[in-house]
Amino acid sequence: MASKADRQKTTGRTRHSDHESFLRYRGFLWLKIAFAASFLAILLYGFNHVEPRANGGSAYGYIMGTIGAGLILWLTLLGARKRTITPGRWSLKAWTSAHVYLGLALIVIATLHTGFQFGWNVHTLAYALMMFVIISGIFGITAYSLVPQELSANRGETTQVQMLDNLRMLDRQIHDAAQPLNHDEAEMVQYSLNDDPFAGGLIARLSGNYPKCGTKKALDLIRAAPGRESGYGNDALDQVETLLERKRSSLSRIRKHLRLKALLEVWLYIHVPLTFALIAALFVHIFAVFYYW
Amino acid sequence: MSEIFRIAIVGSGPAGLSAAAHAAKLGISHILLEKTDHLSDTIYKYQKGKHVMATPNQLILRADVDFDAGKRETILGIWDKQAAEQKVNVRLKSEVKAITGQKGDFTIALTDKTEIKAENVILAIGTQGNPNLVRCPGGDMDHVQYQLDDPGEYVDEHITVIGSGDAGIENALGLAADAAQGNVVTILNRGADFSKAKGANVKLLMAAADEGRVNVMTDTSPNRIERGFLVLDTRDGEAKIACDRIIARMGSAAPRKFIESCGIQFTSEDREAFPKLSPSFETTNAGIFVIGALAGYPLIKHCMNQGYDAVEFINGNVGLKPADEPILAAKFANLPIKKSVDEWLEFIRNNVLILSDLSPLQMREFMLDSEVRFYKTNDIVFEKNAPGSSLFGIAQGKVDIPLPDGRSTGIVIPGGSIFGEVGLVSGRRRGSTIRAIADTVVVEIPRNAILKLMGSVPAVKRAVTRISTERQLLQMFQSGITPSDLAEVLETAEIQSVRAGQAIFKQGDPGDDVFVIRSGSMVVEKTIGGKPVFLSYLPAGNYVGELELFDNGIRKQTVRAAVKSEVIKLNGQAFRRLLEKKPDFGTKARNAMGERIDLASYIEAKKDSFSSVVDMYSNVANFLVDNGVGEATDVLLIDENLCVGCDNCEKACADSHDGISRLDREAGRTFAHLHVPTSCRHCENPHCMADCPPTAIHRGQDGEVYIDETCIGCGNCQRNCPYGVIRMEKEPPKKPSLWTWFLFGKGPGPGEPSHDWAYKNAKGEKAKRAVKCDMCSGIEGGPSCVRACPTGAAIRVAPEEFLTVARLERGEA
């Protein structure tokens, strides 16, 4: 029904932003490359007979070791790529995609490099650190694929700043509504107002459970307060109770928001420092191998 | 006073002060009348410490008082000092009530009953000095103010804001913003709703009212003002509230009545019209000159130059060339034809038909924005699909539209006519290549300049509209159609404007008229199984409604405007005859229709198997159109199934642009996990461009709307943007390098630095400027937000590519 042939292009840009996730980038390109590399490594390992037994000092071992060490350093550079916004036709999505799949391929490459020789030494330490980094990375991928939907659904269209503003507004209203209360009742409300709603450390943040929540305590106390009459508007505590109830639901939303954000970030606090520990161990490993040749 | 001054200057702003200083220098007897007790009240009333800019940069300042960009205080200081040094005869607290008499013998009556005699009068009163006053008893008390310089300076006061416009609401919100100030803020509205103000401001006000920060009183007006109290007339009778300060923001009236009473005519009845002026700024009442903002020149440099010029003219120097003479001369210097500036202006005005009604002053002003270009035979003026929104007028020679192989399409645009108007109307790319076929002189007029011209000179508007309608049809249809073929269709052509959401026709209606989308965009819907399905999105430059020409004439689809649009309605039968007369065109149209019919029947056939998918798609498409994607040319979307909230897009944005992020990822609307963040949509007809005093906003090569360095920081664009994507920010200082941050913790790290850090490390004075997305224009690799997204959540799309049900067919949705 319309003149399609005469349509003008709006912009002259060529678009590089195809709508696909980092995991599916270019039809799983990097997954295929990682599989091919791992398969090749296994194949060569199978055909390569080293006497008395497979070890990192063989020609095959050196090749795998060099590739592995190079990969580790390159994978680390993702952190730099992410933060150095230089001009050019790079895409962080492509980098992440390669990072994930080549990082996983490292399991095969590094393991074959060891020749399955493990012991209580710096060499195995480097290997173990690497495996921990990879495991934390796998946790990260899982979180990245499961949590965003939940995060988006929970926040609706409110931003974190708006959520916190809303909380402050409720506190102000509770404070105002508590003015006519007597001393004992005001004391109950204070539990909520004086509470740091996000106290409880990492465990609370990650679990979303805040057993010492002052608002919950205030609400419980007010509900159990002596002399409450049934029906709304019968005593001064009613309005406070309603506001506290609103604060509690508002709190549960922010806490869920923070829990989900924490899940998306917490693994990085293991992944990144362990990477640096790994690189240190890796250098010691390489130095030791050549020094004590 | 018996002395007769040679020149009386009314208003001591930049224009008036410059005029007075020049008169003083020339030793002409003069008097500078100022209503208030200080010079230059408009600038005096700027917010404290405001950085005043000196644009346009290329204009040379010709005045006897100095002016350069700087702080308000510095500038006012210099002016006060120089006015005294140069012995300018200033008379403060002299409000002019009336001007009578004629050239050589004017009598200026002041409100203090003094009369001043002058041979000539220069009116430089601007447009700001005339706020509407509080008229109730007590309105003249000193705690009633018409200005709010710094909301932070008032603490623990009861403050009442009168006025339901944006200024009033913004003041009220500013005063109540910080609860620690302890102000009790009330805003009065004579009516029941805040219809004069912007939606966003009303929302903020209502939120503030709900939170108890601002007390909103509607249907209320002041009755009398007492010390410490304000008595109000409310719907339920009189009420008395505590009130230590009143801020009245009830708008300002144009001083038109006063100016007309001086015997001066305006160019039109339009509310924003300016007085009619000769090239020497003389009004229709000889001897009275109008300069500055009142003459339509709001920029300080213009004003000051005009003050100088007006005095020169009065002093008999009629041969004085305006200060812009060298700029204009430079524009003509490199052309192979040699003429003086005045000859050039006359040549262009006489030869380009749409300009023939312009006054010499208008010609000068519009030439300042425009360029004259010379092309030899076979030179290409612009290529098809090239960016550009300027309009060309042919002063000499002629051009044609070549085919890709160099042969001519036979479409020749003769001298005197215009071209390039499609980009002007729809803000999109060039529709065809233009080639000179003789030695050709063209004048290239930027979009803003021609829009301004069309707004002020109706003849220009008529001429441009008629030509552009014909051209738009020719360019859309092509297929060897000539203007004579179009004559019949054009005869019935009618331009209609369509409100957002309004249907130009509905499914089931009879009708066979064809509609060409001239500006804006349309949404095509079809009701399938009782539900409207979003079929496609059509930007300007397409036509709809021809499907019905070949069958029973019952509309098969509903077409409604996505945004405020303009369509050209063509008579269906005339259009059909055109299709039959031009078989090539007929075939092309039928093919396009075939595609449409196929798509519609595909959807119809599939509706049972994936009706939920189609529903979902329709809902998402409608959501996006409702959120301004309908007027976008390129928009950032975030797939919240993938977004991990790392904000690397914002950081990348800040790091590739002077440290300020132009997008707010978290804010904005979301539907079905598709999030439209607060980020520029590069609208087809940008709202931000509408009211930019230095015309610093342009559409660039890749279709991006950007703000150049001539921005004066006035904030108009920020207020005009309905999507809140423009920020007013100072450029933060340079950060230490990434490595020193990483290794030694120096500086704020990647992304936009905090205000505190920027403030602490600031070097020197920097002005706030408007900052918005420029689509990373000029940066290789394209938009940083998309490149820097680690998960692929951030995508940029053009709506016509994204909003089509055909994506379902291709399995992409």
Interface residues (C-beta under 8 A of the other chain):
Chain A: M1 A2 S3 K4 A5 D6 R7 Q8 K9 T10 T11 G12 R13 R15 H16 S17 D18 H19 E20 S21 F22 Y25 A80 K82 R83 T84 I85 P87 G88 R89 W90 S91 L92 K93 W95 T96 A143 Y144 V147 P148 Q149 L151 S152 R155 G156 E157 T159 Q160 V161 M169 R172 Q173 D176 K261 L264
Chain B: A179 E211 G212 N385 P387 R428 R429 G431 M476 F477 Q478 V524 S536 L538 P539 G541 N542 Y543 V544 G545 E546 L547 K556 Q557 K588 A589 N591 A592 M593 E595 R596 I597 T633 D634 D639 E640 N641 L642 C643 V644 G645 C646 N648 K651 A652 D655 S656 E666 A667 G668 R669 T670 H673 H675 Q701 D702 G703 E704 L738 P750 M775 I779 E780 G781 G782 P783 S784 V786 R787 A788 C789 P790 T791 G792 A793 A794 I795 R796 V797 A798 E800 E812
